[in-house]
Amino acid sequence: MIVGLHNKFKEKAIETFQEHFEHLVLYVNSFVDSIQTAEDIVQDLFLKLWEKDRFIDCKPAFLYICAKNAALNYLRTRKLESFLAESIDLFDMEDDNEAERDYMDKLERIYEAVESLPPQCREVLKKIYFEEKSYAQVAEEMHLSLNTIKTHIYLAIKTLRQNFVYVFVVL
């Protein structure tokens, strides 16, 4: 009986993938403006759904919500990476050895700025940006409300921006 259920689950998953993959890629592409990236996001989404056995009662609306959230998580991560990269690019790099030292110093300053955040803000920021978890997942893990998570992220980013402005002005 268990084997029969497993086969039914597997068939449903394959059917859902074949039926919705291309549409979801086009939908995610509207957020990320890259077909390749959209395909990667949708493939990762299906893999996560597979791992969590979420294909049994999987409705198209659920897939689109998950796809949108995955795209927004991707963009949020890219935005933070871009912000950090732009912050580092503000400094002129003269020669390779000095540039490498400067780069490491800047990374250390960024790390210190993140570590100087209040404990919960720091933990929420790391979970969302570095572990790529959704606000809802972090709220559930930390036993906090969704609005509390949003407030922690807002305060963390506001503090980091102030620290980076201060670091860049001083240097």
VEXDREN-2710 file (C-alpha; in Angstrom, 1 decimal):
% VEXDREN-2710
k/r/px/py/pz
1/MET/0.0/0.0/0.0
2/ILE/2.8/2.4/0.8
3/VAL/4.5/1.7/-2.5
4/GLY/1.2/2.5/-4.3
5/LEU/1.0/5.9/-2.5
6/HIS/4.6/6.7/-3.3
7/ASN/4.0/5.9/-7.0
8/LYS/0.9/8.1/-6.9
9/PHE/2.8/10.9/-5.3
10/LYS/5.6/10.6/-7.8
11/GLU/3.2/10.6/-10.7
12/LYS/1.4/13.7/-9.4
13/ALA/4.7/15.5/-8.9
14/ILE/5.8/14.8/-12.4
15/GLU/2.4/15.7/-13.8
16/THR/2.4/19.0/-11.9
17/PHE/6.0/19.8/-13.0
18/GLN/5.2/19.2/-16.7
19/GLU/2.0/21.1/-16.5
20/HIS/3.2/24.2/-14.7
21/PHE/7.0/24.5/-15.2
22/GLU/6.9/26.7/-18.4
23/HIS/4.2/29.0/-17.1
24/LEU/5.9/29.5/-13.8
25/VAL/9.2/30.2/-15.5
26/LEU/7.5/33.0/-17.5
27/TYR/5.8/34.3/-14.4
28/VAL/9.1/34.4/-12.4
29/ASN/10.9/35.9/-15.4
30/SER/8.5/38.9/-15.0
31/PHE/10.3/39.6/-11.7
32/VAL/13.9/38.7/-12.4
33/ASP/14.2/39.5/-16.1
34/SER/16.3/36.4/-16.9
35/ILE/14.9/33.2/-18.3
36/GLN/17.9/31.2/-17.0
37/THR/17.5/32.6/-13.5
38/ALA/13.8/32.1/-13.7
39/GLU/14.3/28.4/-14.7
40/ASP/16.7/27.9/-11.8
41/ILE/14.3/29.5/-9.3
42/VAL/11.4/27.3/-10.5
43/GLN/13.5/24.2/-10.5
44/ASP/14.6/24.9/-6.9
45/LEU/11.0/25.5/-6.0
46/PHE/9.9/22.2/-7.4
47/LEU/12.8/20.5/-5.6
48/LYS/11.8/22.0/-2.3
49/LEU/8.2/21.0/-2.8
50/TRP/9.3/17.5/-3.6
51/GLU/11.5/17.3/-0.5
52/LYS/8.6/18.5/1.7
53/ASP/6.0/16.2/0.0
54/ARG/3.8/19.2/-1.0
55/PHE/2.6/17.8/-4.3
56/ILE/-0.4/15.9/-3.0
57/ASP/-2.8/18.8/-2.8
58/CYS/-0.8/21.3/-4.8
59/LYS/-3.0/23.9/-6.4
60/PRO/-1.8/26.2/-9.2
61/ALA/-2.4/29.3/-7.0
62/PHE/-0.1/27.8/-4.4
63/LEU/2.6/27.2/-7.0
64/TYR/2.3/30.8/-8.2
65/ILE/2.5/32.2/-4.6
66/CYS/5.6/30.0/-3.9
67/ALA/7.1/31.1/-7.2
68/LYS/6.6/34.7/-6.5
69/ASN/8.0/34.4/-3.0
70/ALA/11.1/32.5/-4.4
71/ALA/11.6/35.3/-6.9
72/LEU/11.3/38.0/-4.3
73/ASN/13.7/36.1/-2.0
74/TYR/16.2/35.9/-4.9
75/LEU/15.8/39.6/-5.6
76/ARG/16.2/40.5/-1.9
77/THR/19.4/38.5/-1.7
78/ARG/20.7/40.0/-4.9
79/LYS/19.9/43.5/-3.6
80/LEU/21.9/42.9/-0.4
81/GLU/24.8/41.5/-2.4
82/SER/24.7/44.5/-4.8
83/PHE/24.6/46.9/-1.9
84/LEU/27.6/45.3/-0.3
85/ALA/29.4/45.2/-3.6
86/GLU/28.7/48.8/-4.3
87/SER/29.8/49.7/-0.8
88/ILE/33.1/48.0/-1.4
89/ASP/33.5/49.5/-4.9
90/LEU/33.5/53.0/-3.4
91/PHE/37.1/52.6/-2.5
92/ASP/39.9/52.9/-5.1
93/MET/42.0/49.8/-5.5
94/GLU/45.6/50.7/-6.3
95/ASP/47.7/47.5/-6.7
96/ASP/46.8/43.8/-6.2
97/ASN/48.3/43.3/-2.8
98/GLU/47.0/46.6/-1.4
99/ALA/43.6/45.9/-3.1
100/GLU/43.4/42.5/-1.5
101/ARG/44.2/44.0/1.9
102/ASP/41.6/46.7/1.4
103/TYR/39.1/44.2/0.3
104/MET/39.6/42.1/3.4
105/ASP/39.4/45.2/5.6
106/LYS/36.1/46.2/4.0
107/LEU/34.7/42.7/4.5
108/GLU/35.8/42.8/8.1
109/ARG/34.0/46.2/8.6
110/ILE/30.9/44.8/7.0
111/TYR/31.1/41.7/9.3
112/GLU/31.6/44.0/12.3
113/ALA/28.7/46.1/11.3
114/VAL/26.4/43.1/11.0
115/GLU/27.7/41.7/14.3
116/SER/27.1/45.0/16.1
117/LEU/23.4/44.7/15.4
118/PRO/21.1/43.9/18.3
119/PRO/21.0/40.1/18.7
120/GLN/17.5/39.5/17.3
121/CYS/18.0/41.9/14.4
122/ARG/21.3/40.2/13.6
123/GLU/19.7/36.7/13.7
124/VAL/16.8/37.7/11.6
125/LEU/19.0/39.4/9.0
126/LYS/21.3/36.4/8.7
127/LYS/18.4/34.0/8.4
128/ILE/16.7/36.0/5.6
129/TYR/19.7/37.2/3.6
130/PHE/22.3/34.6/4.2
131/GLU/20.2/31.5/4.7
132/GLU/17.6/32.7/2.2
133/LYS/14.6/32.0/4.3
134/SER/11.3/33.7/3.9
135/TYR/9.9/36.1/6.5
136/ALA/7.3/33.5/7.4
137/GLN/9.8/30.8/7.9
138/VAL/11.9/33.0/10.2
139/ALA/8.9/34.1/12.1
140/GLU/7.9/30.5/12.7
141/GLU/11.4/29.4/13.7
142/MET/11.9/32.3/16.1
143/HIS/8.3/32.1/17.4
144/LEU/7.7/35.8/16.5
145/SER/5.0/37.5/14.5
146/LEU/5.6/38.3/10.8
147/ASN/5.4/42.1/11.6
148/THR/8.1/41.7/14.3
149/ILE/10.4/40.0/11.7
150/LYS/9.7/42.9/9.2
151/THR/10.5/45.4/11.9
152/HIS/13.8/43.7/12.8
153/ILE/14.8/43.6/9.1
154/TYR/13.9/47.3/8.7
155/LEU/15.9/48.3/11.7
156/ALA/18.9/46.1/10.8
157/ILE/19.1/47.6/7.3
158/LYS/18.6/51.1/8.5
159/THR/21.4/50.6/11.1
160/LEU/23.8/49.0/8.5
161/ARG/23.2/51.9/6.1
162/GLN/24.1/54.4/8.8
163/ASN/27.2/52.4/9.7
164/PHE/28.3/52.2/6.1
165/VAL/27.8/55.9/5.6
166/TYR/29.8/56.6/8.7
167/VAL/32.6/54.2/7.6
168/PHE/32.8/55.7/4.1
169/VAL/32.9/59.2/5.4
170/VAL/35.6/58.5/8.0
171/LEU/37.8/56.6/5.5
END
